[in-house]
Amino acid sequence: RADLQPSQPTADSAAQNNTYSAFTFIQGQPSVLLIEGHNGEATPLLSALRAASITVNLIAVKDTPVDLRELARYDSVVLDNVPASSLPPGAMETMQSYVRDLGRGLVAVGGQESFALGGYFRTPLEATLPVDMSLPNRLAQPNTAIEIVIDHSGSMDEVADGGARKIDLAKQAADQTVTQLGTDDSLGVVIFDDQVQELLPLSPVDDVKRIQGIIGGITPGGGTDIHGGLAPGVNALANSGAKSKAVILLTDGVDGNSNVNYDDLIRLATANNITITTIGVGPIINTDLLSSLAKQTGGRFYHTNSGANLPQIFTSEAHLAARSYLNQRQFTPQLSAPSPILKGLKTLPDLYGYVATTTKPLASLVLASDSGDPILAAWQYGLGRAIAWTSDAQSNWAKNWVSWPDFSTFWAQAVRWTMPGQTASSLQPRVTINGANANITVDAIGGGGDYINGLDMAASVLTPGKITDTLTLRQSAPGRYVGEFPAAQSGVYLIAVRAAGEVSSTVTVNGAPTQHTSAFSETETLGLAVPYPAEYRDLEPNTALLQRLITTGLSNLQPGQGAQKLLTLSDGPTLLLAHNLIAASAGHPLWPLFLILAILLLPFDIAVRRVMIGGGELRQLFAAITGRQPRAAFAPAATPMQPLFNARRRAREQQPPPPVSNHMPVSSDNPITRPSPLAAPLDTSSTIDAAAPPSDSLAARLRQEQERRRQG
C-alpha cells in the first residue's frame, strides 16, 4: 500500500485516489520432512532437494511425529521406502489429517518395503495416496495363499518384554497379516498345543473383520506339537492353485515328540513351491529344527526374545509372499498426462523396477510403465496434495535417474507441487481491472507446453464484504479460459480457480501405442486489490465522447423529428441553463383495461342487488360445504290449555275500561278501615255479576261450551 501526500493539498481535486494498494503472495523458504526407512537410503534424495534450496530435515522412521502440531511445521513430508509397520502408532492417521485438513503435501517414494510390499493396504496412508494397493488385473484364482501356524501352548501365556503376553503379540501379528491381503488372496489359520485345530480353513480373504474375530479367540493351552500343527497347513497349500504359497510358523518351545520325521513335509512343500518361514520366540526353542525347515523350503528363520516385533515380521513375510507386486525389469517411463512436475524435462531415463499399484479414479496418472502401471501419480486430497512414485530414488531401480542431470529439478518440482502456495501448476491465472469489473484469464498449459482444452473451470471470488460469488470460466482460445465479475467495491478480492476434467494422451504399452485418459484436477489462488472506485481512476474529460455527442446530438423522441443538437464548443456558458430541449410526450389508451374490469365486475353487481342471502342460507351453505346438518331451532311443545290462555288474553284486550268510581278519595282524614273478620260476611254477588263478561263475548261462549261438556 502506498499513500501519496500532495505538495499543494488545495490543488488536489480528488483525495480519494491518493492511496494505492496491490496484492501479492509472499512465500518463505520451503521446509520438508524426509523420513527414510533404512539408514542411508535417502541420501540421493536429500542431496537433490537441498541442491534446489529446499530446507530438509532427515529423520529415521522410528522418530516420525505423531503430533499434528509438530508435523505442521513442515510444508511437505517425504516417505522414502518406509514400511507401514515401522511407523509409530497413530503416525499414519496424523499424516492423513496433515494433508486432508491442513492442506499440506505428502510424497511416497517406493522401494521393496513400500506400498503393498510395505503394508499400506487398507491403512490411512493408502487412503491419502493417489494409488490403490490392490491389483484388479491379477489372475482370477488366488494369487497368494498363506497358512499361519501358531503355537498356543501354555508357555505362550507368559509376558514378553514390553508387558504384553506372547499369545497377544502373536494374535496382533496375525491380524496385521490379514490386513495386507486382498480379496483374491487366501488365508488359513492352524493352532496347536498338544492337540491340533484347523481354526480357519484355507479360504479367500473376503471378510477381514470375521477372520480377525476368529484369531482373537485364540487362548493358551497345553503342550507343543510342531509337526502336528505344520502338517495341515502344508497339505492345504499343496492343494491350492495360488501363484505364491507360504507358511508362517510361530512357536516358543520345543516339539514334544522328538522322534518325529519332517522329511515328508519338506518334500511336499518343495514339490509345490511352498516356503516355510519359522519364528522362534524366547530362549527355549529348537533353533536347529526351525532354521532347517526354513532353509530347505526357501523361507526365512527369525529369532526374537521380546516378541514385540512379531507384527513387523509377519507383515514383511506377507509382502514377500506377494511377489506379483514386485516388477523388476528395465523400461522407459511413458508420459500419460501433462503435469507441472515435468515442466522443462524433455527426456526421461530408464528405470529397473517398481511396485505395482492401481491409479485411483480421481487421480492423475503422470507417468506409466510399459505395462500401463502407475509410476508417478498425483492428486488433490482434501485441502492438500499427494504424490506416489512407485519406483525408488536410489541406485537400485533408479540408478540412471540418480546420475541424471535433471534429477534435482525433477524432485524439487515434485515436492514443491505438493506444498501449499508453491506455484508449480498447469494453471496460469491473472486478473485485471476493467472499469467497474474485473477480468479473469487462465492459461492451462501442460508440462510439455501443449494446451489443455475442454476443462471444467470455475472461480470462487471472496469480495471485501465477505460475500462469496462463483462464476464459470468459458474457453475462448486453445488453453485459455476467461470470466468477469463485478469489482466496484474497494478492497481486496480473493480468487480461487478450480479446474477439473479428463486429459487424453497416447501411451506405449508393450510396444504398442495405447490411448489413455487421465483425470486432471488443479487449483490456484490469486488476489486483486481495488484501491478506490473506478470514477477516481481517470479524472480527465472524455473529449472524444463529448465531440461525438456535439456532432451527432441526441435522438429526438418526437416522431419525424431529427436529432437534437447539443452545445457546441463555440457556445457561451449562458446556454447551459437554457431549457431548449423538446419535451417528449406519449399517450396510451386506458379504456380497454377499464372495459374489461367493468365486464368482470358486472356479475358481482347483479348478485349483490338481486340475490338475498340471510343467515339461514349461509348456514345451509356451510352445512353443504362441511357435510354437517344445521342445528334446528328450539320450539317449546304446545300444551292442551294453551288455546284457552290465548283466548283469555284476547278477551282481556277487548274488555272496556272499568267505570270511574264516585267514592271520595282516600285521605288521611278519612282512613280506610278494614272489616273485622268477626263482622258479617260481605255480599259478593253484585261484584261477581259486575265482573262477569257479557253473554255474547267469546269468553262466555267458551265457558258455556265447557259447562255443556261437563254436564253431558
Sequence and secondary structure as in RCSB ss.txt:
>XXXX:A:sequence
RADLQPSQPTADSAAQNNTYSAFTFIQGQPSVLLIEGHNGEATPLLSALRAASITVNLIAVKDTPVDLRELARYD
SVVLDNVPASSLPPGAMETMQSYVRDLGRGLVAVGGQESFALGGYFRTPLEATLPVDMSLPNRLAQPNTAIEIVI
DHSGSMDEVADGGARKIDLAKQAADQTVTQLGTDDSLGVVIFDDQVQELLPLSPVDDVKRIQGIIGGITPGGGTD
IHGGLAPGVNALANSGAKSKAVILLTDGVDGNSNVNYDDLIRLATANNITITTIGVGPIINTDLLSSLAKQTGGR
FYHTNSGANLPQIFTSEAHLAARSYLNQRQFTPQLSAPSPILKGLKTLPDLYGYVATTTKPLASLVLASDSGDPI
LAAWQYGLGRAIAWTSDAQSNWAKNWVSWPDFSTFWAQAVRWTMPGQTASSLQPRVTINGANANITVDAIGGGGD
YINGLDMAASVLTPGKITDTLTLRQSAPGRYVGEFPAAQSGVYLIAVRAAGEVSSTVTVNGAPTQHTSAFSETET
LGLAVPYPAEYRDLEPNTALLQRLITTGLSNLQPGQGAQKLLTLSDGPTLLLAHNLIAASAGHPLWPLFLILAIL
LLPFDIAVRRVMIGGGELRQLFAAITGRQPRAAFAPAATPMQPLFNARRRAREQQPPPPVSNHMPVSSDNPITRP
SPLAAPLDTSSTIDAAAPPSDSLAARLRQEQERRRQG
>XXXX:A:secstr
 EE   SSGGG S GGGSEE          EEEEEESSTTTTHHHHHHHHHTT EEEEEEGGG    HHHHTTSS
EEEEES  GGGS TTHHHHHHHHHHTT  EEEEE STTSGGGGT TTSHHHHHSSEES  TTS SS SEEEEEEE
E  GGGGSB TTS BHHHHHHHHHHHHHHT  TTSEEEEEEESSSEEEEEEEEE   HHHHHHHHHT    S   
HHHHHHHHHHHHHT   SEEEEEEEESS  S TT   HHHHHHHHHTTEEEEEEEESS S HHHHHHHHHHHT  
EEEESS TTHHHHHHHHHHHH GGGEE S B  EE S  GGGTT      B  EE  EE TTSEEEEE TTS EE
EEEEEETTEEEEEE S SSTTT HHHHT TTHHHHHHHHHHHHSTT    SEEEEEEEETTEEEEEEEEB TTS 
B  S EEEEEEE TTS EEEEEEEEEETTEEEEEEE  S EEEEEEEEEEEEEEEEEEETTEEEEEEEEEEEEEE
EEEEE S GGGT  S  HHHHHHHHHH B  SSTT   B    TTS GGGGG   S         HHHHHHHHHH
HHHHHHHHHH    HHHHHHHHHHHHT            TTHHHHHHHHHHHHHS       S    SSS     
 TTS     HHHHHHHS  TTSHHHHHHHHHHHHHH 
